[in-house]
């Protein structure tokens, strides 16, 4: 029907095209055809409607692509069976080329709305009266469903435009702000412009209502961006709101849209201090945390010749997963929150236990309630921890009120696939680390989470959480309520498409109210983040379509029955290492785990913008493995030997720079880099390589060791840059570094004297810290504060005195302590002052001084000194 309608539109046969499209919109897609039976007499026969989804291709294409939304009040829309005579346009998708899939009803609306004026007038002549009757019936009925039916059935008529305007207002009054945004966007983006003008619907008012709905829905930042765009588009317009006239150009500064935005922006003030901005200076170690189990991905000792095969009992469900110890590590550090001085906390996971530490000192502030040590791996059993899956799962997400943690199988491994299916999302309070809710509370119901396996950590979108998931064997996008964890809707995407039991996950990226999802199983989807309505799905290219490739050997019958023979396999990822989606200037850049093509898609349409073969033998940099991020229009990627810059807007390879040789584990590589300001950071062997955006190797920053008694953490690592902090996650622990210049700059923003001096001491500015503490002690008479300041002052003085004594001058060391005697009058601090003097004389062999200081200590304790 759609192909025939497109052909008629190209020939300007608008009447026939309108009839065909209207039949699809209304679900009247049964066609009576003339056939000749054996007897030769023509009979009317209703053939089976062909499915609108392709059959699986040899490249392991998804079994089925469906565009359907499931809410808590209704059952899932199922794919029509072959015997059904009709296909519902609401739950169907269509592809012209077998790759890009669009919702059928929305596609029909767009095709009708793009017709020239003569086509629109023909449509109105045929359906205007029926649409008006349906609108009048909807007004008498008074329900939202009735109003929605007018626009769904007769989208480009004048009554449909009035119905959409009324529907948006009704939804706003009932507090369904996100649904109102969807209606208003369809009214602006798809509905014919001339019809809006005839109806008197103002584009400025529609844009304002969208911004207002976003603000009322809690999307403060998105609402502010919307009014900024509106002010730039129509600066001379004015609106009368609640009786007062407002200039559109002044809306961004209005209290309604500016409120809370400044508070959110203040949290990013710490990013002004960067550890990479100085042309010289080494990294300073701040703190280190070593995990109880330093090798969570360690392979078990094999008991047979084939260590990659795990046997199950006969008839047990089985599958394939990536090698557990490869493609890692998956240790991420999240900097979030802020204390009274604006200093953040460092959040990370030790196995499934949340750890909360002070970002500057590493002091452990709080922890979660789950286990902190993975069970020992067992031969012939699936693994609880798989690095490729942990890449997107084991990340702590903070929204200012709660911290969200993904928890896997809690107990020792079993011979079933339960460790692979088990996933639980836990929300902790940010201030007390108490459990607020768990996804296990919402297991029952049509939209329940009992049969859902989460594939990545959640993405916070206003009052919603978006998670890619596996629901009953189908890849889907789940939407949960942020406050309670209640499932709101799920958008089913496709089934199959991968040899793995579950493909490695990828966090959802939201831009402009649209959620982009990559399944790593053959598809990238665009879903409306407010309502779950499908925008498009693309079955992406896994090999360069312009080059010839050998045919993929199809699995034999015996291989298809592998699961019934009770085997579980570990296998290589066929494409990139796990990577995040990158959304840049309306473009979606993806490096899927099951594809050799680096893809850049148009975020609005899903059409390919450019593609780059990551495995071409003509590239001097070898096979591309991972994405780092973007600086302006430059996209940075890595291979085993090079860092490569690619134009994000055109896909042109700009330059490639060879990296120092990597002598660590070959199967996991050097790890994952990051972007810090206008610098590209790439991990090396106990060093960080700093490249400029022009490809120049700016610096090689060696990583100092934290403890001389133990070997430093080694192997592949994950870099996280946050203002003055550089966090490095290994499979066995976490290290945090900074620089002296960044710490001094950070200290200038801190009001509390003690925290300021702590940062200055770490930056090596001891004299400045002593001056500040001395001035603070003389300015206060509160005993507790003087005691605390005195203890800090003595700690600095002790460090400096020990350094002087180490150089052989014990007398000068004691004189340095004598200079602070008048300030350190608190009994506890004074006693500690005497003990420091005794220890310095003892450690450096001054026997006479040691005896004298001991006598002074005894005299003080007896009240004589």
N, C-alpha and C positions, 0 to 999 in steps of 0.2 A: 504494500500500500504506500509506504513512504517513498520507495524508489519511483513508483509510478507517479506519485504526486510531485516529486522533484522534477521528473521529466516534463510533466505538464506545465510546471512553473517556468521552466527554461524555455518552453515553446509559447509562453504567455497564454496558455489555456487555463485561465484562472478559475473558471466555473468548475471544470472537472477536478482540478487540484483541490479546490475548497471542499468539494463533495467527498473526495478521498480522505482528506485530513480530518474532516468532521466525523466521518465514520470511525476513524481510529480513536479520536478523542472520546466519542460516545461509546466505544467498545463494540461497535457493529462491524466486526471484521470477519464475519462469515460470508463466504462468497459461493453462490450457486453457479456451478459450471455444467456444461453439457458434455456427457460422456456416452459412449455407445457400448451397451452391454453385448454379451455374446449373441443375443438375438438380433442385434442391429438397430433396436429402437432407442432413440435418445432418451435418457432419463435424467432427472435432477438429482445430483449427488452433492453432499456437503463434505468436502475433503478435510483431512486433519490440518489444522493450522500449523505451519512450520514454526519451530522454536526460533526466537530472535537472538539466540546465543550460539556461538560456534562450537563445533566439536573440538575436543582436545587435539592440539597439534603435537607433532613429535617432540617439540621442545618443552614438553610438560606444561602445556597451557592450563589455565584454570578450568576446572570441569564445568563451572557454571558461573555466570555473572548475573547478579540480580540487584535491582535498585529498589529497596523496600525499607520502610521504616516501621519499627515495632515499638509501641508505647505500652505503659503498664496497664492500660485499660482494654487492649485488644490483642488478638492473636496475631502471630506473624503471618504476613502475606506469603503464601507458598507459591512456588513456581507452578504454572498451570501444567497439568498432566496432558499427555498426548491426546487423550480422548476428549478433552474439553473443546467446545466449538468456538470459544472466544478467548482473547487475551485482554486482560485489564491494563489499560495504558498507564495507570497509576503505579503499577508494580513491575513494569517491563522496561528494558533498556534496548537500545538499537545501535548497531554499528554499521557504518557504510563500508569500512575497510577491514573489518575483523579485528581492529585494535582499539579504536576510540569509541566508547559506549556512552550514550546519552539517554536520559529518561525520555520515554516516548511522548508523554503528554506535553512536557516542557518543550521538547523538540518541535512538536506540532504547533504550539503557541508561537514559537520563534519563527517558524517558517511562514505562518499566517501573518505575523506582525511585520515581516520584511517585505511583504508584497507592496507594489506601488499603489498609488491612490486609486487607480481603477480597480485593482483587486480588492482593496479594502471596501470600496463602495459596493462591489458585487456581493461580498460577504454580508455587508449590512443589509442589502436588499433582500437577501435570502433568509437571514436569521435575526434581524433586528426586532421584529414583532415577537418572535418566540422568546427572545432574550428578555424583552420588556415584560412579557407575561410572567416569566420565571422570576424576575426581580420583584414584581408586585406580589407574587405569591410568597417570596422570601420575606418581604417587609411585613406581610400579614402574619407569617409564621414566627418571625422574630428571632430565629436561631442563627447562630454563626455558621452552622453547616449549610443552611439554605443559601446564605449570602455567598459562601465559598463556592457553592455549586454553580452559581451564575457565571462567575469568572472562569471556572474550570471548563464549562461546557461551551460558552460563547465568548471567548477571551477578548476578541478585538472589537466587540460591539460597544456602543455607548452605555447601555445598561450594565455591562460587565465592568466598565470603568467606574460608574457610580457605585456599583456593589463593592468594588475593591476599596474605594475611598471610605465607604461606610464601614466595611469590615475592619480596616485599619483602625478607625476611631473606636469601634466597639472593643476591639482587642486591647487597645490602650486603656480604655475605661475599666476593663476587667482585669487589668494588671498583667496581661500576657504580652509583655513588651517585645520579646524576641520574635514571636509570631507576627506581631505588627510590623516589625522591621522587615521581615521576609515579604509581606504583602506590599509594603511601600517600595521596596527595591524592585519587585516585579513591575510595579506600576511605573517606575522611572526607567528601568533598563529595557523592558521588553514591550510594554504596552505602547501603541503608536503615539507619536508626539502630537500629531494633528488632533487626535481624539482627546488628548488631555487638554489641549487649548480650547476645543469646543465645549468641554465640560467645565472649564474654568478652574481646573486643578493646577495650582501653582507648584512649579518644581522647587522653588525656594522653601515653600511650606513643607513639602514632602521631605526635603533634606533636613529641615529643622526638626520635624517629627521623628525622623530616624535618630538624630543626635539625642533628642529628648528621651526616646525609648531606651537607647543605650545607656544613658545616664541613670535613668530610673531602674534599669536592670542591674546596676552595679558596675557597668563597664565605663568607669570614669575616664580612663586613658583613651579608650576608643571613641568615646563621645567627644572628648576634647579634640581629638584629631579630626573628627567629622565636622565640627563647627569651624575649625581652622581652614579646612578645605572649602567649606561653604563661604566663609568670609573672603577667601581668595577668588572664588568663582563669581560671587555677586556682592561686591563691597558696597555698591550704591543702594541696595535694597534695604527695606525696613519691614519689621513685623510688629504687629500689635499683640502682645501676650499679656493676658490678665488685665486688659485695659490700658497697659502702658506700651508706648511705642519704643521699640528697640532697633537700633541700627545693626544690620547683619555684621558689619565689620567689627563691632564691639562685642559680639557674642563670645569670642574666645576668652575675653577678660571678665565676663560675667561670673558672678559668684556661683551660679548653678553649675557651670562647666569648669570653672577654675578650681573649685573646692576639691580637696583631696589630691589633686594632681600635683600640687607643690609638695605635699607630704610624701608622695611616692617618689618624686624626683629627688628629695633630700636624702633618700637612702642611697642614692648613687653618688653622693658627694665624695665618698671614699675613693672612687675610681680616679679622682684627679691626681692622686699620688701613685705613680707607676714605677715599678722596679726596673723597667727597661729603657726609660727615657734618658738616663745618664749615659754619656759615651764611655765611661770607665767605671771602675768599682766592682768588687766581687759580690757574690751572693752571701748573705749572712744566714746561718741556720737559726731558725726560730724554735721549732720543736719537731718531735718525731713520735709516732705511735706505731708500735709493732703488734701485729695480730697474734693471737694465741696460736693459730695454725698458720705457719708461714707459707704453706703450699696447699691451698684449697683445691687446686686442680691436679694434684699429683695422681699419676696413674697407679692402679694397683699392680702388684706383682703378678705377671701372667702365670696361669697354671696349665696352659696348653700352647700349642704352636701359633694359634691365631688369636692375638690379644685384642683384636677389634670386634670379635663376635661374642655376643652375650646370648645365652640360651634361656628360653622360657619354657614353662610347662606347655604341653600340647594344647592347642586351642586358645592360648592366651593372646590378647591383642599385642602387637609389636609394632616397631617402626624403626626409623633411622634418625640419627641426630649428628650434628657436627662433632668433631673431636673435642672432648671436654676441655683439654688443656691448651688448645690453640686459640688464636684470634683474641688474645687478651692483652693486658689484664682488664678487669672490669671494676677497678676501684676508682670511684669518683668522689671528689670533695666539693661540697656546695657551700658557698659563703652566703649566709642569710641572717636576717634579724639585725638588731643593733641595740647596744646597751645605752646607758645614759650619756656616754661619750661618743656615740655613733660608731663604735667599733663592732664589727660583725662577729658571728660565731661560725665555726667550721663544722659542717655536718657530713658524716660519712658512715658507711655500714661496715661492721665487722661481721662477716657472714650475714645474718639477718637481724643483728642487733644495731639499733641506731645509737651512734655516739655523737655527743654534742660537746665541743671543746671551744675554749676561748681562742680566737684566731691569732692573737699575738703571743700568747704564752703556752697554749696547748693544754691548759688546765681543764680537766674533764668536768664539765658542768652538769651533765645529765646523760642518761642512757635509756634505751628502750627495754622492753620486757622479753624479747625473743632470744633464741640461742645465738651464741657468738662463735660457735665452732662447728664446721660442717662434719657430718659423719664420715668415718674413714671409707674410702672407695672400696668396693667389693667386686671381685671378678664375676662376670656373668650377671651383673645388675646394672640398670641405668643409673645415671649420675644425678645427684641433687643439684650440683653446680656445673654448669656448662658455660664457658667463657663467652661464646658467641651469643647466647641468650642473655647472660648477665649484663652484657654491654648496655642494653636499653632498660633492663629491669632494676638493677641495683643502683638506683640513683635516688637520693633524697630530694623531694620536691617541697618547697616552702611557699606558703601563700600569705605569710604574715600572722596568721592565726593558728594554723595547723601545719604539721609536717607529715608528709605521706611517704610510706615505706611499703615496698612490695616484698612479701614474704613467700618463700617457696615451701617445699615439703618439710615439715618440722621434725621428722624422725629419721631413723636409719633407713637406708635404701632397701627396697623390696624387689622381688623378681617380677613385679608388674610395672606398667608404665605410669603408675600413680605419681611418682616423683616428677614426671614431666608434665602432667596435667595440673598438679596442685599449684594454685596461686591465690594469694590473699592480699588485699589492699588494706593497710592499717593507717588510721589517721590519729596522730598524737597532738595534744595541745602544745603549742610552741613555748609556753611559759613553764609548764609543769611536767611535760612529757608523759602525761596520762593519756590512756587510750580513750578517744572520743567515740569512734565507731570502727567497725570492721566490715568488709564486704561479705563476710560469712553470715551477717545478720540478714542479708537480703537474698537468700538462696531460693525461696519459693516464688511462685507466680509465673505468669506468662513471660514477663521480662526479667525473671529472677536470674541470679548469677551462679546457680548450682553447677551448671554445665558450661561455665565460662572459664577460659584460661587466659589471663592477661598476658600480653606479650611485651609490654613496655610500661615504664613509670607514667603516671598521669600528666597531662598538660592542663594547667589551670586556665579556664576561660570564664572570667567573671564568677558567677555562682555555680559553675559547672566544672566537672572533671571529664576529660576526654581520654579514652584509652583504646588502643588497638587490641583486639582480642580474637580468640578462637572460640566461637559459640557453636557447639554441637558439630564440630568439624568444618565450620564455615568461618572464613575471616570476616570480621565485622568491626564497627566502631561503636564503642559503648560510651554512653553519657550518664554520669552519676551526679547527684546533687552534692555540692561541696560540703554543706553543713552536716548532712546525715549519711551520705553514701547511698541514698535511695536511687535505684536505677530509673532513669527518666525515659530513655529511648535507646534503641540500637539500630544502626544502619548496616544491614548485611551487604557484603561486597562480592565475595565469590567463594568458591570451594575448590580444593585441590591446587594444582599449579606448582607443587614442590614434592621432592622425594623425602623430605624430612617430616617427622611426626608433627613438629611445629616449626615454622620458619623463624629465624632470628627476628626479633621485633625492632621497631623503629618508632621513636616518640612522634606524636602528632604535632604538626606545626599549624598554628592558626594565624591567618592574616586577613584583616578586614571582615571578620565574621565567617570566614571560610576555612574549614579544616582540611588539611592535606594529609593523606594517609598512604604510606608505602608498606605493602604486606611482605616484601621480599619473597613473594610466591607468585610473581608474574604481573602484579597490578599496582597502579598508583591511582588513588581516588580523590576526588574533591567533593566534600560534603558540607552542606550548610551547618555551621556550628550551633546555630540557634535551634533549629527544628529537626535536624537529621536528614533533610531531603538531599537526595543525590544530585550533584551537579554533573559530574562526568566520572567515568572510569576508563583508564587507559591500560590495555594489555601491552606492556612496553616491550620493546625489541631487546632480545637477549644476545643477538649477534648482529654484526653489521649487515644491514639489508642490501648494501651495494656490493658486497663481496660474496663470492660463491663459497659455500661451506659443505663439508661432507655431511651426508644425511645421518641424523641421529638414529642409532639403533634402538628400536622399540624393545621394551621389556618383554621377555618371553613369558609364557604362561606360568612356568615354574617360578620366575622372579616375581610375577604378580601375586603368587600365592605364598610369598615369603612369610608374610605375617602369620599365616596359618601353620607354618612349620615351626613357629616359636623362636625366631631369631631376631636379635636386635643389633643393628650395625652402627658403627661410627664412620663418618665419611667426610671428605673434604668439601668446603664450600666451593661451588662451581664458578663464582664470580668474585666480586670485591669482598674485602673484609667488612664487618658490620660498620655502617656509617649512619650519621644523622641526615635527615632532609635539610636542605638549605633553600630558603625562600628569599629571593633577592630581586627587588624592583619588579614584582609581579611574575617572576620566573621561578619555577620549581626545579631545583637541581638535585638529582638522585644518583647514587652509585649502589644499585641493588646487589645483594649477596648472590643472586642467581642470574646475574647478567654480566656480560663483558662490555656493555655499552655504558658510558657516562652520559646521562640523559639530562637535557634541559627542556622543560615543557612550559608552554604558556599557561599560567595559572588560571586564566579565565576560560580557556577553551579545551585545554588538554592536548592541543596540537604540539608536535615536536618543534622546538625552536632551533636546537642543534643537537647533534649526537657525536660522540668521540669514542672510537674503538680503543679500549684500554689495553688490548692485547696485540695490537698491530706490531709486526716484526720490523716495521720501518722506523719506529720511534727509538731514539738512542737512549731513552731513560728506562726502557723495559716496560713491564706490566704495571699499570696503576693499581694501587691497593686501597688507598683511603683518601678521604676528603678532610681538609683542615678547616677551611672557612673562607670568607671573603673580606677583602679590603677594597672598598670602592667597587670597581668593575673587575677586579682581579680575583679569580678563584684559585685556591692553592690546594694541590693534591700531592700525594707522595707515592713513590714506588719503593721497591726494596733498596734502591741505590740513589734516588734523586728526589728533589723537591721540584715541582713543576707549577708554573703559573699559566692559567688559562683565562682568556677573556670571557667573563660571565655572560656578556650580552651577545657574543658571536661564536664562542667555542674555539677561538684561535689560540694555539699554544704559543705563548709569548717567549718563555725561556725555561730552561731546565738546568739546575745546578746539582752537581754530584755531591753526595753526602760522605762524610768520613766512613770508613769501613766499619761494619757492625759485626762484632765478634760474640754477641750474646746468642740466646736461643734463636735458631733459624725459623722454627715453626710459628713463632708469634711476632717476630720482627722487633723493631725498636720501640714500637708503641704508637701513641696518638699525640700529635702536636696540637697547638692552639694558636689563637690570634690575641695579641696584646697591643692595643693601640694600632700603630702602623707597622708592627713587627710580626714576623712569623716565627714561632718557637717550635723547635723539633727536638725530641729527646735523643740523646746520645748515650755513650757509656759513662755514667756518672758526670754528665755535662749536659748543658742545654745549648743548642745551636740557634743563634739569633740571625735571621735573614731580614733584609729590608724588602719592601715591595718591589724593588727593582732587581732583586736577585742577588744583591751583594751580601756576603757573609759578614755581618756587622761585628759579631762577637761570638766567642765560645766561652760560656760561663761554666766553670767547673763547680760541681756540687760538693761542698765541704761535708765531711763526715760528722756525725753527731756524737759518737761514742768510740773512743780509741780502743776500747776493749773488745769490740765486736766488729765483724765485717759489715760494711755499709750495705744497705739494700741494693740489689742489683737486678738486672733483667729488663724486660720491656716495661714501659710505664705510660701513664696517662697524665698529661699536663693540663692544669686548670689555672688560668690567670685571672686575678680579681684585684684591680687597683695595685696596691703595694705588695700583694701576696702572690706567691707562686706555690701552688700545691702540686705535689707529684704523688700519684697513687701507684703503688706496686701491688703485686698479688699478696705480698706479705706485710704491708703496712703503708703508712702515710708519712710524708715529709713536707714541711712548710718552710719556705725561704722568703727573704726580702732583701732589700739593699739599704745601705746606710742613708743615702739621700732620700729614699722613699720613706723610711721610718722618721727621719727628721721632719719631712714635709707632713707626714701624718700626725706627728706630735703637735704641730702648730694648730691643728684643728681640734685638739682635745682640751677640754676645760679643766678636768680634774688634775690636780697637781701630781698626785701619785702615779696615775696612768701615764701622764705626760713624761714624767721622769723615767718611768720604766721603759718607754719607747726610746728616749734619749740615750739611756744606758746601753740598750741593745744596739743603737746606732753608733756607739763609741763616744758620745758627747758627755763624758762623766763630769767635767767641770761645770757645764751648763746645768746638769741635773742637781749637782751639789748646791749651786747658787739658788735654784728654785726651791729646793727643800729647806735650805737655811732661811730664806725669806719667808716661807710659809710657816715655819716653826716660830719665828719671831712675831708673826702677825696674828697668831691664835693663842688663846688661853685655855682652850678646851683640852682636858687632860688626855682623853682618849685619842684625839687627833694628834696631839703632840707625841704621844707614844708611838702611833703608827708612822708618823713622819720621821721620828727618830730612828725607828727600826729600819726604814728604807735608807736613811742617811748612813747609818752604821753599815748596812750591807754594801753600799757603794764604797765607803771608806775602807772596808775590809778588803774588797777586791783590789783596790788600788794599793793598799799597804802591802798585801801579799806579793803584788807584782814588783814593788820596790825592794822588798826583802829578798825576792828571788835573785835580784841583781847583786846581792851581797851587802846591802846597806840596811841592816836591821834597825839601826838608830834612827835613820831618816824615816823608816816605816813607822816606828813608834811616835815620832814627832808628828807625822801626819794624823795619827789618831788623837794625839794631844790637842791638835788644833780644834777638835770638835768637842772637847771635854765640857765646855761651858754650856753647850746646847743639849747634851745628852744627860739630863738630870733625872729623868724618869727612872725609878728603881729597877725595873725590869731591863730597860735599855742600858742602864749603867752597869748592871751585872754582866750583860752580854758584852759590853765594851771591855771590861776587865778580862773576860774569858778569851776574847779575840787577841788581846795582847799576850796572854800566856801561851796560846797556841802558836802564835807567830814566832816567839822566842824558842819554843820547843822544836818546831819543825825546821828551823834554820840553825840549830846548834848553838844558840847563845845561852850557855848554862847560867852565867851570872845574871843576865837579864831575866831568864826564866825564874830564877829564885826570887829576884826582886819583885817581879810581877805577881808571883804566887803570894808573897807576903802582903802586897797591896790588896790582892783579892781577899785574903783572910781578914785583913783589917776592915775592908768595906763590909764584909759579911757580918763582922762583929759590931758594926756601927761606928767604927773609928776613922773611916776614910771618906 
